[in-house]
Amino acid sequence: MRRRLPVSLLSLVLFLLAAATATAHPTLVTTDPLADTKLDAAPAAVTLTFSEPVELARENSGDVVDESGESAARGPAGRGDDTRQVRIPLRPGLADGTYTVRYSVIGADSHVVGGVFVFGVGGGELKDPYLAGLSTGPSETGPWGTSSRFLELVGLGGLIGLITFRWLVWAPALRRPLAGVGAEEREAVVTWGRDVFWVGFGVLAVGAMVAEGYLLVVQSASVLGTSVWGALGDATGISEVLGGTRFGSLVQLRGALLFGLFALGAALFIREYGSSNQPRAATLEGPRWSALLMGGLLLAVLGGIAAQGHANVADRAWLQVGAQLVHMVSVAVWIVGLAMVAIVHLRLPRLAPERGSALAARVLARYSKVALVAVAVAVATGVIRSLAELDDPRELWDTSYGRSVLIKVALLVPIAALALYNRKVIEALRPVRRPNAATTRLVRRLAGAELALSMAIVVVASVLVAQVPGAG
């Protein structure tokens, strides 16, 4: 493994430096009339053509005003000849002077892009654009935007990771009896595992629904050109974003799926615990069909997130959306597993003093196998996504998007080193009947260090999705 690590990292860097096709937020390609030009006669309309399909969240998201700020539009802005165009009809017989075009659109990747430019009618010099009353919402890479996406990823990723850990790590690791573990201790361990799963599920499910609402408010603030607090007080504006944009439709879909997941979880919770009159004995896992159904609902929710970002406007969008979905799931399985391993090594020795540490070692060994696959898949899909967003190797250090990619790669180096050391500890624990407290603390600290570094990667990813890819 030590020999393979440098080769793997070198391959990853070379892969990132390969040529690719860049994509970006929607950019204004052409305007009719051209920006900063003078016309002999007023045009009938202003047409804006963007680099990708766009939509207007509100009627006043596109407007043309004169030098005093009065609207020169004959009606609300609307779709042009194709999905990449916005058309603003103008009043006939406009007076000579300078006119300011102000627009704010939502791209197919859900990012809000706005701008202004001027054109003139008749003689005289062009004046500066009229900016009074023009406001912008919170930056997508600022604290509001980053925290909203981070909490969404934590809630949804936590759910898929928790479900995966229970069915692929916890249950297989403890299914076989272990010599020296009494019935009472085993029951205590199994009951604790069931309780942790359902408490975590409830907290994360509610947290994910709250995070979706928070994300909607922050996105609405960006669309409406106001603060987050201003958006909270504008129920009509939030309704327009929710009902009139693709982003809003995806939020509604995710909300419905999360509500269905919560209802399913409540039914399964009752099934596993029974009633107060007839409580049921704890089991390592529920029915397999429940894991598949809950996992399917979560994959649909995460698929909605993948379909609203950069992957949606990349070449071969179906491949990129799929790669983004698999990437999010594999990272969630890895990170949540780390957290659970640390908790397991904290609690099991206390629940089962005789062989709790040995049981925890079994969980660690099983998780190590799952994590190896998860990390390999995460790296492979991360490379696929990076290749789709970078057009030139120089963009890795010349753009904020590329630098964020490099930060993610840099964070993987100490994580890989910790993982290799952890595997050595696992091999040393295999013949040990009862690992001592120092070894248990070491495993817990290693898992905690990996978890801290991996959460830093999630923070970087929360910023990365809002940055302009490539040279765009």
N, C-alpha and C positions, 0 to 999 in steps of 0.2 A: 504494500500500500504506500510506503514512503517513496518508493521508486516511481509509482504511478502518479503521485500527486503533482510533481512539477510538470510532467508530460500533460496531464489533464488541464492544468491551469494555462500552460502555453497554448494548447489546442483551443481553449476557450478564448484567449486573447486574440489569436490568429483568426478565429471564426468571427469575432466581433469586428475585426479590421477588414473583413471581406467586403466586396461591393454589394450594394443593395439598392432598393428603390425607396426614395424618401417620401414621406407623407407629412402633412402638417395641418394646423388649424386652417379653416377657410380663409383665403386671402382674396382681396379685391383685385380682379384681373383687369377688367376694363370698365369704363363708364361712358355713358352717352347722355349728355355731352361730356367731352373729356375734361378732367379736372384742370383748373387754373387756365381755362381758355375763355375767350370772349366771342359771343355770337351776335350776329346782326339782328336776329329775331329770336324771341323766346321759344324754346322747344315745347312740344306737347306733353312730354313726360321725361323723367330721369330714369334711366335703366342702369342697374348695377349688376355686373356679372362676376360671380365668385368662382373660386377654384374647385368647389365641391357643392353639392346640394345644401341649401340653407332654408331656414324658415324664420318667419317673424312671429314673435310671441304676442305682440300687441299691435293695435292699429297705429299707434304713434311711435312704433319702433323704427319707422322710416319717414322722414319729413324733409321739406325744403322751406327755408325761411328767408325773408328779405333782410335788408340792413337794419331794420327796427325790430326784428324778431317775429314779425307777423308771418303766419304760414302762407306759403304760396301754392300749397297743394290743393287740388280740386277734390280729392278724396283720399281714403286711407291707402297706404302702400299695400301692394299685393304681389302675387307670383307673376313672373314674366313668362316668356315663351317656354322656358324649361325650369327645372327645379334649382338650377344654379343662379337664376336671375330674380331680382326684385325690381318692381316697377312702381314709380311714384308719379301719378298723374298730376299735371300742373294746370292752374287756372289759365284760361286764354287771355291774351293781351297783357302780359306782365310788363310792368314799367321797366325802363332802363335801370341798371344798377347791379350790385353784387348779390348773389344768392348762395346760401350755405346749405349743402346737403348733409344731413345728419342721419346716421343709420346705426342699428344694433341688430345683429342677426345671430341665430343659433346654428352652428354647423352640424353636419351629420355625426360628428364625434361629441356632440353635446356641449361644446365650448362656445361661449358668448364672445363675439367679435364685433367691435364698434369702430366708428371713425367719422371724420368730417372732411369735406373738401368744398371748394368754391368754384363757381363759374360766373361769367358776367354776361349781361345783355346790353347792347348799345355801346356808346362811347364812354370814356372815362377809365380811370385806373381801377384795377381789382382791389378791393379792400380785404382786410383780415376777416376770417370766418366769424360768424356770430356764435359765441359760446355761452352766453348767459342762459342760465336754467339747465345747462347740460351737466348731467351728473353720471358718475359711474358707480357700480356696485363693488363689493369686495373682490380683491384679486384672487384668482383661482389658485395661485401658489402662495397666498397669504395664510395667516393663522386660521381664519374661518374655513376657507376651502380645504386646506390640508387636514384640519381636524375632523371635518365632516366626512371626508373620504376615509380617513384612518379609522374612525369609529365604525363606519359601515363595513370595512374590511375585517376589523376585529370581531364584530358581531357575527357576520356571516361565515367568515373563516373559522371562528371559534366553534360554530355549530357543526360544520362539516368535519372539522378536525376531531371534535369530541365524539361524534358518531363513529368515525373511522377508528379512533383509538379503542373504543369499547369493543367493536366487533372484530378488529384485525390485530389488536395487541392485547388488551386486558383479558378477554375471554380465552383466546388460544393459549396465552401464557399460563393461566391458572386452571385450565380445564383438567390437566393431568394431576392426580394427587401427588403430594410431596411428602416423603417419609418424615415423620416427626411432627407433622401438623395435625393437631387434634381437631375433632369435629367442631368444638366450640370456637376455636381460633379461626378455622376456615369460614364458619358462618359469619363471624365478626368482620372478616376481610371482605367477603362477598357482599354483605349488607352495606358496608362502607362504600364499596365500589358502585353499587346501585344508587345509593343516596347522592354521592358526588356527581354521578352522571345526570340525575334528574334535577338537582339544584343548579348545576351548570347549564343544563338545557334551558331551564326556565329563565335564568338570568340573561343568557345570551339571546334567547328568542325575543324577549321583551326589549333588550338592548338593541337588537337589530331593527326592530320596528321603530323604536325611537330614533335610531340613527338615520333611517330612511326619511323620517319626517324632518329631522335636522338638515339633512342634505337637500331636501326640497326647498326649505326656507332659504338656505344659502344660495342655491341656484336661482331661486326666484329673485333674490336681492341683486344678483348679477344681471339678470334679464331686465328687471325693472329699473336698474340704475339707482339703487338706494342702499341704505345700510341694512344689516341683518335685522336690527330692531325695527327699522322702517318697514321691512317686508313682513315682519310678524304682525304689524298693525294694518297691513293691506290684504285683507282676506280676498278681495276681488282680484287683485294682482296674482296672488298665489293660485287662485282658481283658474285664471287664464293660463298660467304656466302649466298647471296640472292637466287641464283639459284641452289645451290648444297646441301642445308641443309633443314631439316624439319622446323627449326626455320625461315629460309628465306622464305619458302613456306607459312608459316602462316602469316608472315609480309606482303607478297604480297596479300594474301587473305584479311587481315584486311584493307590494303590500298585500295583495290578495293571496299570493302564494305563501307568504310568511304567516298570514292569519290561518291558512289551511294547515300549515306545519304546526302551529301552536295548538290548534284544535286536535290534530292527530296526536301530538305529544300528550295532551291532557287525557285523551282516551287511553293511550298506552300506559300512562302513569297509573291510572285507575286499575287497568288490567294487571299490572305488575304488583301493585301494593294490596289490591283487594279492598275490602271494606273494613271499618273498625270492628265489626262483628266477626268477620272472617278474613283476617289478614293472611297474606300469602308469603311463603318463604322466599327469600331473595334468591335470584339467579344471576349468573355471570352476564347473561345477555338476554334480551327479549327475542321474540320470533324473528327469523331472518327477513321475512317479508316486510317487517316494520322498518328495518334498517334500509332496505332497498327503496321503500316508499319515501321515507324521510330524506334519504340521500338524493333521490330523484327530484323532489321538490326543491332542495337546496341547489342542485345543479341547474335547475331552471332559473332560479333567482340569480345565481352567479353568472349564468349565461346572459341574462339581461344586462348585467354590468359590463361584461365583455363586449356586448353588442352596441354599447353606447359610447365607446371610447375610440382611441386611435385605430384599433384593429378594424373597426367598421369601415374606415375609408382607405385602408391599405389595399395594395394589389392582392388578389386572391383573398378577399375579405373572409370567405368561409373558413379558409385555412388559418388565418390570423385570429379570428374570433375563437376558433376551436383551440388554438395554441394558448391564447390568453386564458381561457376557461381552465384548461388543464394545468397551466402554470399556477393560477390562484389556488386550485384544489391541492396540488402537490405541496405548495408552500404552507398551506393551512395544516395539512396532515403532519408535516415536519415540525412546525412551530408549536402547535397545540400538544403534540406528542412530547416535546421537550418539557413543556410546563407540567404535563401529567406525570412524567417520569420523576421530576423533582418532587412533586407532591407525594407520589407513591413512596419514594425513599424517605420522606419525612414521616409518613403516617404508618406504613405497614410494620416497621419494627416496634411501634408502640402498641398496635392492635394485636400483634402476634409475637410476643417477646422471644419465643423459642426459635421460630423459623421465619419471622417476618422479613428479615433481611434477605434470606434466600429467595423468598417469594418475589421481593422487589427486584432481585438480580435476574430472575426469570423474565419479569416484565421488561427490564432494560435490554436483555438479550433479544427478546422478540421485537421490541421497538427498533433496535439497531438495524434489523433486517428490513423492516418497513421503511425506516428513515433513509436507508441507503438507496432504495428505489425512488422514494419521493424526491430526494435531493437531485438524483441523476435526471429525473424527469423535469424538475424545476429548472435545472441548468440548461437542458436541451431546449425546452420551450422558451426560456428566457433569451437564448441565442436566436431562435427563430423570430421572436418579436423584435429584438434589436436589429437584426438584419433587415427587417421590413421597414424600419424607421430611419436608418442611417444611410445616406447616399455616398458619403466619402469618409475615409478614416479620420481626416482632420476634424470632422464634426464631433468626434469623441472628446476633444479638448477645446474646440472653438465654440461649442454651443452649451447652454445650460443643460439641455436634455442629454447630450453626450457625457458631460461631466457627472451627471446623476447616475448614468449607466456605469461609469468607471468607479464611482463610490460603491455601488452595489457589488461590483466584482471585487473591489478591495476588501469589503467586509466579509466576503466568502473565504478569504485566505485564512484569517484566524479561526473562523468557524470550522474549516476543513481540518486545521491542526488540532483543534479541540476534539473533533469527531474521531480522528485517528487515535488520539490518546485515550479517548473513551472506549474504543474498541479493544485496546490493550488491557484496560481495566476489566472489561467484560470477559476476555479470555482468561485473565487471572482469577476471576470469580467462579468460573465454571466448576472447578473441583472443590471449592470451599463450601463446607456444609453450613457454616454460620458466619457470614462476613462481619467483621468487627465494626464498631461505631465510626472509626476514622475512615474506613473505606466507604461506608454509606454517606458520610459527610462529603467525601471527595466526589462521589458520583453526583450528589445533589448540587455541589458547587459547579461542577463541569456543565451540568444541564442548565443551571442558572446563567452561567456565562454565555453559553450558546444561545439561550433564550433572549438575553439582553441584546446580543449582536443581531440576532434575527429580527427582533422588533425594530431595531434601527433600520434594517432593510425595508421593513413595512412602511416606516415613516418616509424613507426615500422614495418608495414606490408611490406613496400618496401624493408626493410632490411631482413625481415623474409623469403621472397620467395627465397633469394639467400643463406641462411644459410643451413648447412647440418642438416636434421631432425634427431631426435633420437640419438642413439649412433653412427650413421654413421659419 
